[in-house]
Amino acid sequence: MNVLIIEDEELAVRKLRKLVAEVDPTLIVQGVTASIEDSVSWLRENTPPDLIFMDIELADGQSFEIFEQVEIRSRVIFTTSYDEYALQAFKVNSIDYLLKPIQREDLQRSLKKLHDLTKVSGQASSDLELQPLNIEKLLRELQGQGSSSTKEYRKRFLVKQGQKLLSVEVGDILYFYTDERFSFFRTRTNQKFLVDYTLDELADSLDPVQFFRPNRGLILTHGAVEQIQPYFGNRLALTLKPAFDKEALVSREKVSDFKVWMGK
């Protein structure tokens, strides 16, 4: 079975490739794309894959836009940290919806669903009729997974410091960011450490009262924000401490939530 991965975080791609190979070695990854534009081009120029793993939030927008630009007959498994997209995800040609970080058992269940559908119909997976899905039950499960009353958030990270391992308390971290598709964080003492998690995974594991994700490449604390200024396109420009060598912008869609979060 041929597979296309649509994902804009390199670390997430590597993890998914590894997990897919372990769970079902018969799956062949034909290609990887990281944006709406690249995905549309790939799908127009190549034979449709049997299955697409599709992240919902891409660097240039939501992957639902891909369906508006090109016909997709492949089965789709959506991958994301944001459960509010569940209903919209299942309105398109989807067989499942996996919350990041993706667990082996969840992937096995999704692939079993696909194989069962193929076995029953005796057709290629791309020709299957979409089976009825219990959306209400799915949303209840997702809401349960996202319940803040029972969820435990990360308290520390184990990182490398030279030849040693160092445990860093979350309270000592001011912001996380991506650089060349790797994830890092900076501490209150301006130390920089590499972490083996995507920003999607980090956003899901950090307390939203303490951390906010103003754009795809940054997660910060209140203490990291030194100055806030208006920026064109109805966005905000942030000055961070310790100094950040890239633009730190609050995306237009996040401005309202950011203002509420900063006021808490």
N, C-alpha and C positions, 0 to 999 in steps of 0.2 A: 504494500500500500504506500503510495507516494504522499508526502507531506510538505506543506509550506508553513514556515513559521513567520508570523508578522509580529515583531517585537523590537522596540527601540533601545532596550538596555542590553548591552553585550553580555553582562554577567547573567542576566535572566535567560538569554539565548543558550549560553553554555550549560546552565543548570538544566534547562528543559531538554536539550539534546541528550545530555547524560541520562536523565530520568527516562526519556522515551526509549533510548537504547537498552536500558536495563529492564523496563517493563515489557517492551515488545520489539525485539530485534528485527522483526519483519517490516517495520516502518522505515521508509527511506526518506530522509530529508532532502527534497529536491532544491530548496532554496530558502533564503532568509531575507526579509525586507524590513526596513525600519521606519517607513513613513507611508502616508496615504498615497503620495505620488509614486513612490517606488513600487508599492504593492499593486496599484492599478496597472502600471507598465508591465510588471512581471506577469500578471494574470492575463493581459492582452497578448503577450508575446510567447507564452508557454502553454503546454497542454495542461488543462485543469487538474490539480492534484485531487486525490481522493479525500483528503482531510486538511483543514487549515487550523492551526493554533493561532488565535488572533487576540493580541492585547487590545483593550478598548481605548486606552489613553495613549496616543502616539505623539511624537514631538510636534507634528503639524495639525493635530486635531483628533477627533474621535473616529475610530475605525469604521463606525457605521456609515461614514461618508463613502467608503469604498463601494458599498452596495449600490450607491446612487450613480456611480460612474462606470461600473462594469458588472455584467451578469455573473453571478457566482452560483454554480451548481454543486460545488463541493460542500461537504459537511464541515461545520465550523464548531470548534470548541473555544469559547471565549475565556481569556485569562485576564484577571484584573484584581485590584485590591478594593474596588469600589462596588459594593453590592447594590447601590441604587440603580445600576444599569441593567439589572437582571431582567426586568420585564421587557425592555426594548431589545435586549439581546435575543430573547426567544421569539420575537416577532419576525426575525430573519431566519436564515437557513441553518439554525443551530441545533446541535444535539446535546450540548451541555454547557456548563458555566462553572469555571474553577476559580476559587479565590486564592490569591497569592498570600504567602508562599505555597506553591502547589505541593501537595502531599502525594506520596506514591499510591496510597490507597484510593485517593480521589481520581488520580489519572487512570488507575486500573479499572475503576468503576465506569469512567467515561468511555474507555476503549471497549470494555465489555458490552456496553450499550450499543456502540457502533457495530461491533461484530455480530451481536444478536439480531440487530435490524437487518444486516446483510444476509445472515443465515436464513431468516424467516422469509425474506422476499426473493432470495436467489438471484438478486441483481447486484450490480456494482453499487457501491455506497453513494456515488454521485447521482444515481437515478432513483434513489429511494424517496418515497413520499414521507414528509415529515410527520412523525407520530404525535398524537395529542400529548401535551405536557401539563402537569399540574402546577401552574404558575403560582397559585396561592400557597400551596405547600412549600414550593421552592423559596418564595419570599419569606415565609415564616421561618424556614431553616436559616436563611441568610441573616435575617434580623436577629435570630438567636445567637448566631456566631458573632455578630457585631455588637452584642449587648455590653455596654460599658460597665454594668453592675457586676458582672462576673469575670470580665476579661482581665488578665494580668499583663502588665506592660514590662518591657525590658528595664532592668535595673542597672545593668553593667554590660560592658563588652570586653572580650578577651582579644587583645591585639598583640602584634609583634613589635618589639623594640630592640633592634639589633638581633642578637641571638637569643634574647629572652622573651618571655610572654608576660604581658602586663594587663591587669584588670583595671578598667577605667569605669568609674561610676558615671551613670547617665547625667547626674547633676553637675559633673565637671565638663560636660560637652556643651558648646555654644551653637554649633551648626554642623550639618552634614551636607555634602555636595558631591557632584559627579565631575570628573576630569578625565578626558580621554576614555570615557565609558567605564571608569573605575569609580568606586565610592570611597570617600574619605570623611573624616570629621576633624574639627579643630576644637581644642580645649580652651579653658579659661586662661591657661598659661601659654597659649599659642603653640601647642604641640599638634602636629599633623599625623594622623594614623589612617592606614588603609583598613577597610572593613570588607568582609566577604559577603555583602548583602547588597541587593539593588535598592534604590530609593523607594520603590514600591513596597518592598518587604520591610524596609525600615519604617515607612509611614504607617504600616499596619501594626508594627510592634511597639511604637512609641506613644506615650500618653498625649492625646490631642489637647489636653489642657496646658501642657508644657511646650509642645512642639507644633509648628505650623509649616505647611508646605506651600509657599507662595508661587512656585512654578515647578516645572518638571525636574529641574536640576538642583533644587535646594530645599532643605528642611532646617528650620531655625527655632531658637528659643527667644523669649522676650529679651533676655539679657544680651543677645547678639545684635539687637537693633539699636544703633546709635543715633541715626537720623532718618527721617522720612520726608520725601519730597515728591510733588506731583510730577508725572512723566507723561509724554504724549501717548495718545491712544487710550486715555482714561486708565492708565496704569500708575503705579507708584515705584519710585526708585529708592532703594534702601542703602544706607551706609552701615556696614557691619563692623563689629569688633570681635576678635582680631580682624585686621584689614583683609578684605576679600578682593582678589585680583581679577574678578569678572564682574559684569553687571549683575546686580542683585535686584531683580524686578518682581513686583507683585503683578501677576497677570490680571487682565481686566475682569475675568470671571471670579477671581479670588479677592478683589479689593474690598468688597462689603464684608465678607467673612473675616478678612484680615483685620479690619478696623474693630470689629466686635471682639476678636481674639486679643488684640493689643489692649483693649479696654478692660479686660478681665483681671 
